[in-house]
Amino acid sequence: MSFLRFSLAAALLAPLALLVTSGPAAAIPMDTVLLQGLDKITARVSQIKVPVGGTVIFGALQITARACDKHPPEEAPEAAAFLEVVEVKPDEKPVTRFSGWMFASSPALSALEHPVYDLIVLDCVNADGKPAESIAPDQDAAPAEGDAKPAEPKPAEPAPAEPAPQ
């Protein structure tokens, strides 16, 4: 009877062991952050696309995206972006209001604290429209210059004809 219990316990714990030994999949780097911005004074909500490495102006804020990662489809959905937000007012020095990671699933975890503006991360996307699933986790995102194409193979040239014997 104890052998039966042991076998049953081993059979039930085997899938758990597979989950524990397999680590989390690597995040997929994306090239554009999709944000939602709220101007609390005018009550206007705007969707903002910020390319990674680029800067966008929203009101008095300059938003710079440094990274944007998305979990692979086999994991829980999550998008995270590393943002730097600087407030620029006329005749004043620029003030850094936020620098760090923002998470789409938990906007309050690390939020921009500002009396006029709210920012939350909605998603990480690719500007070329490719979904996250089409990029392998160990591959870097496509370069921003969409002109780069793989070289096409040249047609084989015919071998030089041998001179006819005389």
PyMOL commands that set and color helices and strands:
alter all, ss='L'
color gray80, all
select helices_A, chain A and resi 2-21+132-134
alter helices_A, ss='H'
color red, helices_A
select strands_A, chain A and resi 28-29+32-39+44-51+55-58+61-70+79-87+95-103+117-125
alter strands_A, ss='S'
color yellow, strands_A
deselect
rebuild
show_as cartoon
